[in-house]
Amino acid sequence: VEEAEIAAREATEKARIAQTTIVNVERIASDERTRSLEIQQVRTIQEAEIEAQKAVEAARIARERTLAAERIAAEHTTRKLEIERNQALEVAGISAREAMSASSMARLRPISSERTRSSWAMREDSVASREAIEAARIAQEKVVAAQRIRAEKETRGLEIERTEAIEAAELRRRDAIERRRVEVELALEAERIASSRTREVLNIDQKKAVEIADEERVIALAAKRS
Protein backbone atom coordinates (compact mmCIF):
# COMPACT_ATOMS: atom_id res chain seq x y z
CA VAL A 1 0.00 0.00 0.00
CA GLU A 2 2.76 2.37 0.92
CA GLU A 3 4.55 1.65 -2.35
CA ALA A 4 1.35 2.29 -4.29
CA GLU A 5 0.77 5.52 -2.40
CA ILE A 6 4.33 6.62 -3.05
CA ALA A 7 4.00 5.76 -6.74
CA ALA A 8 0.71 7.65 -6.92
CA ARG A 9 2.23 10.70 -5.25
CA GLU A 10 5.17 10.56 -7.64
CA ALA A 11 2.83 10.33 -10.60
CA THR A 12 0.84 13.29 -9.26
CA GLU A 13 4.00 15.29 -8.74
CA LYS A 14 5.24 14.45 -12.23
CA ALA A 15 1.92 15.54 -13.70
CA ARG A 16 2.07 18.78 -11.71
CA ILE A 17 5.65 19.44 -12.78
CA ALA A 18 4.83 18.69 -16.42
CA GLN A 19 1.83 21.01 -16.33
CA THR A 20 3.82 23.73 -14.57
CA THR A 21 6.52 23.39 -17.22
CA ILE A 22 3.93 23.83 -19.96
CA VAL A 23 2.54 26.92 -18.20
CA ASN A 24 6.01 28.39 -17.79
CA VAL A 25 6.91 27.72 -21.41
CA GLU A 26 3.70 29.37 -22.55
CA ARG A 27 4.31 32.34 -20.23
CA ILE A 28 7.85 32.77 -21.59
CA ALA A 29 6.59 32.58 -25.16
CA SER A 30 3.86 35.11 -24.37
CA ASP A 31 6.36 37.47 -22.75
CA GLU A 32 8.63 37.17 -25.78
CA ARG A 33 5.75 37.94 -28.13
CA THR A 34 4.81 40.95 -26.02
CA ARG A 35 8.39 42.25 -25.99
CA SER A 36 8.61 41.69 -29.75
CA LEU A 37 5.44 43.72 -30.26
CA GLU A 38 6.74 46.49 -28.00
CA ILE A 39 10.01 46.62 -29.92
CA GLN A 40 8.08 46.68 -33.18
CA GLN A 41 5.92 49.50 -31.80
CA VAL A 42 8.94 51.62 -30.93
CA ARG A 43 10.59 50.90 -34.28
CA THR A 44 7.39 51.65 -36.21
CA ILE A 45 6.83 54.94 -34.40
CA GLN A 46 10.44 55.96 -34.95
CA GLU A 47 10.22 55.11 -38.66
CA ALA A 48 6.94 57.03 -38.96
CA GLU A 49 8.51 60.05 -37.25
CA ILE A 50 11.53 59.92 -39.56
CA GLU A 51 9.37 59.67 -42.68
CA ALA A 52 7.12 62.48 -41.47
CA GLN A 53 10.10 64.69 -40.66
CA LYS A 54 11.49 64.02 -44.13
CA ALA A 55 8.17 65.03 -45.67
CA VAL A 56 8.02 68.22 -43.58
CA GLU A 57 11.62 69.07 -44.47
CA ALA A 58 10.99 68.43 -48.17
CA ALA A 59 7.93 70.69 -48.07
CA ARG A 60 9.93 73.39 -46.28
CA ILE A 61 12.79 73.21 -48.80
CA ALA A 62 10.37 73.34 -51.73
CA ARG A 63 8.63 76.40 -50.30
CA GLU A 64 11.98 78.05 -49.56
CA ARG A 65 13.05 77.54 -53.16
CA THR A 66 9.78 78.96 -54.45
CA LEU A 67 10.09 81.97 -52.15
CA ALA A 68 13.69 82.54 -53.22
CA ALA A 69 12.72 82.38 -56.90
CA GLU A 70 9.82 84.79 -56.34
CA ARG A 71 12.03 87.15 -54.35
CA ILE A 72 14.71 87.16 -57.07
CA ALA A 73 12.07 87.80 -59.74
CA ALA A 74 10.60 90.66 -57.70
CA GLU A 75 14.04 92.22 -57.15
CA HIS A 76 14.82 91.87 -60.86
CA THR A 77 11.55 93.59 -61.78
CA THR A 78 12.21 96.38 -59.27
CA ARG A 79 15.73 96.96 -60.61
CA LYS A 80 14.39 96.99 -64.16
CA LEU A 81 11.80 99.62 -63.22
CA GLU A 82 14.43 101.72 -61.47
CA ILE A 83 16.67 101.57 -64.55
CA GLU A 84 13.75 102.57 -66.76
CA ARG A 85 12.94 105.42 -64.38
CA ASN A 86 16.51 106.69 -64.42
CA GLN A 87 16.61 106.47 -68.20
CA ALA A 88 13.32 108.33 -68.45
CA LEU A 89 14.61 111.04 -66.13
CA GLU A 90 17.80 111.36 -68.15
CA VAL A 91 15.85 111.61 -71.41
CA ALA A 92 13.50 114.18 -69.88
CA GLY A 93 16.45 116.19 -68.57
CA ILE A 94 18.22 116.11 -71.93
CA SER A 95 15.04 117.10 -73.75
CA ALA A 96 14.41 119.92 -71.31
CA ARG A 97 17.95 121.23 -71.63
CA GLU A 98 17.80 121.03 -75.42
CA ALA A 99 14.47 122.83 -75.47
CA MET A 100 15.76 125.49 -73.13
CA SER A 101 18.91 125.93 -75.22
CA ALA A 102 16.91 126.19 -78.44
CA SER A 103 14.56 128.69 -76.85
CA SER A 104 17.50 130.72 -75.63
CA MET A 105 19.11 130.81 -79.06
CA ALA A 106 15.85 131.78 -80.74
CA ARG A 107 15.10 134.55 -78.29
CA LEU A 108 18.54 136.16 -78.26
CA ARG A 109 18.23 139.64 -79.80
CA PRO A 110 20.55 142.65 -79.81
CA ILE A 111 17.84 144.84 -78.34
CA SER A 112 17.87 145.12 -74.57
CA SER A 113 14.13 144.75 -74.13
CA GLU A 114 14.14 141.67 -76.32
CA ARG A 115 17.03 140.29 -74.27
CA THR A 116 15.03 140.84 -71.10
CA ARG A 117 11.99 139.07 -72.50
CA SER A 118 14.26 136.22 -73.66
CA SER A 119 15.71 135.94 -70.15
CA TRP A 120 12.25 135.66 -68.66
CA ALA A 121 11.29 133.06 -71.25
CA MET A 122 14.43 131.06 -70.45
CA ARG A 123 13.52 131.10 -66.79
CA GLU A 124 10.01 129.95 -67.56
CA ASP A 125 11.36 127.18 -69.76
CA SER A 126 13.76 126.13 -67.01
CA VAL A 127 10.95 125.99 -64.45
CA ALA A 128 8.75 124.03 -66.85
CA SER A 129 11.62 121.66 -67.56
CA ARG A 130 12.24 121.03 -63.88
CA GLU A 131 8.54 120.50 -63.30
CA ALA A 132 8.38 118.01 -66.16
CA ILE A 133 11.40 116.14 -64.82
CA GLU A 134 9.93 116.09 -61.31
CA ALA A 135 6.56 114.90 -62.62
CA ALA A 136 8.27 112.11 -64.56
CA ARG A 137 10.30 111.16 -61.50
CA ILE A 138 7.22 111.07 -59.26
CA ALA A 139 5.28 108.98 -61.77
CA GLN A 140 8.14 106.52 -62.07
CA GLU A 141 8.54 106.37 -58.29
CA LYS A 142 4.85 105.50 -57.99
CA VAL A 143 5.24 102.69 -60.51
CA VAL A 144 8.28 101.31 -58.66
CA ALA A 145 6.55 101.62 -55.28
CA ALA A 146 3.44 99.86 -56.57
CA GLN A 147 5.56 97.06 -58.01
CA ARG A 148 7.49 96.71 -54.75
CA ILE A 149 4.29 96.58 -52.71
CA ARG A 150 2.84 93.96 -55.03
CA ALA A 151 6.03 91.87 -54.81
CA GLU A 152 6.05 92.14 -51.00
CA LYS A 153 2.41 91.03 -50.84
CA GLU A 154 3.16 88.06 -53.07
CA THR A 155 6.17 87.15 -50.92
CA ARG A 156 4.13 87.39 -47.72
CA GLY A 157 1.43 85.26 -49.31
CA LEU A 158 3.99 82.61 -50.24
CA GLU A 159 5.43 82.68 -46.72
CA ILE A 160 1.95 82.19 -45.25
CA GLU A 161 1.31 79.30 -47.64
CA ARG A 162 4.66 77.76 -46.71
CA THR A 163 3.90 78.03 -43.00
CA GLU A 164 0.46 76.52 -43.48
CA ALA A 165 1.91 73.68 -45.58
CA ILE A 166 4.52 72.89 -42.93
CA GLU A 167 1.92 73.00 -40.15
CA ALA A 168 -0.40 70.72 -42.14
CA ALA A 169 2.45 68.26 -42.76
CA GLU A 170 3.30 68.32 -39.05
CA LEU A 171 -0.33 67.61 -38.13
CA ARG A 172 -0.43 64.73 -40.60
CA ARG A 173 2.80 63.39 -39.12
CA ARG A 174 1.46 63.50 -35.57
CA ASP A 175 -1.84 61.97 -36.64
CA ALA A 176 -0.10 59.10 -38.45
CA ILE A 177 2.16 58.42 -35.48
CA GLU A 178 -0.76 58.50 -33.06
CA ARG A 179 -2.82 56.14 -35.22
CA ARG A 180 0.11 53.72 -35.46
CA ARG A 181 0.71 53.95 -31.71
CA VAL A 182 -2.95 53.14 -30.99
CA GLU A 183 -2.86 50.20 -33.43
CA VAL A 184 0.21 48.75 -31.74
CA GLU A 185 -1.26 49.35 -28.27
CA LEU A 186 -4.42 47.51 -29.29
CA ALA A 187 -2.34 44.64 -30.67
CA LEU A 188 -0.34 44.48 -27.43
CA GLU A 189 -3.50 44.51 -25.35
CA ALA A 190 -5.01 41.74 -27.48
CA GLU A 191 -1.82 39.72 -27.03
CA ARG A 192 -1.91 40.26 -23.26
CA ILE A 193 -5.55 39.17 -23.08
CA ALA A 194 -4.87 36.09 -25.21
CA SER A 195 -1.84 35.18 -23.10
CA SER A 196 -3.81 35.65 -19.89
CA ARG A 197 -6.60 33.42 -21.17
CA THR A 198 -4.07 30.81 -22.27
CA ARG A 199 -2.46 30.83 -18.83
CA GLU A 200 -5.86 30.51 -17.17
CA VAL A 201 -6.73 27.54 -19.37
CA LEU A 202 -3.35 25.92 -18.63
CA ASN A 203 -3.79 26.51 -14.91
CA ILE A 204 -7.23 24.93 -15.05
CA ASP A 205 -5.83 21.99 -17.01
CA GLN A 206 -3.03 21.68 -14.47
CA LYS A 207 -5.47 21.62 -11.57
CA LYS A 208 -7.63 19.07 -13.35
CA ALA A 209 -4.61 16.90 -14.07
CA VAL A 210 -3.56 17.05 -10.41
CA GLU A 211 -7.10 16.30 -9.25
CA ILE A 212 -7.38 13.36 -11.65
CA ALA A 213 -4.01 12.06 -10.48
CA ASP A 214 -5.14 12.39 -6.85
CA GLU A 215 -8.36 10.57 -7.62
CA GLU A 216 -6.49 7.81 -9.41
CA ARG A 217 -4.10 7.56 -6.47
CA VAL A 218 -6.98 7.27 -4.02
CA ILE A 219 -8.68 4.66 -6.20
CA ALA A 220 -5.45 2.74 -6.53
CA LEU A 221 -4.89 2.81 -2.77
CA ALA A 222 -8.44 1.70 -2.12
CA ALA A 223 -8.01 -1.15 -4.56
CA LYS A 224 -4.77 -2.20 -2.90
CA ARG A 225 -6.32 -2.17 0.57
CA SER A 226 -9.30 -4.16 -0.52
C-alpha positions, 0 to 999 in steps of 0.5 A: 500500500505504501509503495502504491501511495508513493508511486501515486504521489510521484505520478501526481508530482510528475503531472504537476511538474509537467503542467507547470513546465507547460505553463512556464513555457507558454508564459515565456513565449507570451512574454517574448511575443509581447516584448517583440510587439513592443520593440516593433511598436517603438521601431514603427513609431520611430520610422513614422517620425523619420518619414514624417520629418522628411516630408516636412523638411521636403515641403519646407525646402520646396517652399523656400526655393519657391520663395527665393525664386519669387524674391529674385524675380521681384528684385529683378523687376524692381531693378528693371523699373528703377533703370527705366525710371533713371533712363526716363529722367535722363531723357527728360532732362536732356530734352528739357535742356535742349528745349531750353537751349533752343529757346535761348538761341531763338530769343537772343536779340541785340535789343535790350528789351528783347534780351530781357523778354528772352531771359524771362522766357528762359527762366520759364522754360527752365521751371517748366523743364524742372517741373516736367522732370519732377513729374516724370520722377514722381510717376516713375517712383509711384510705378516702382513703389506699386511694383514693390508693394505687389512683390512684397504682398506676393512674398508674404502670401507665399510665406503664409502658404509655406507656414500653413503647408509645414503646419499641415504636414506636421499635423499629418505626421502626428496623426499618423504616429498617433494612429500607429501607436494606438494600433500597436497598443491595441495589438499588445492589449489583445496579445496580453488578453490572449496570453492571460486566457491561455495561462488561465486555461493551462492553470485549469488543465493543471489543476484538473490533471492534479485532481485526476491524479489524486483521484487515481491515487486514491482509487489505486490505494483503495483497490490495494487495501481491498 
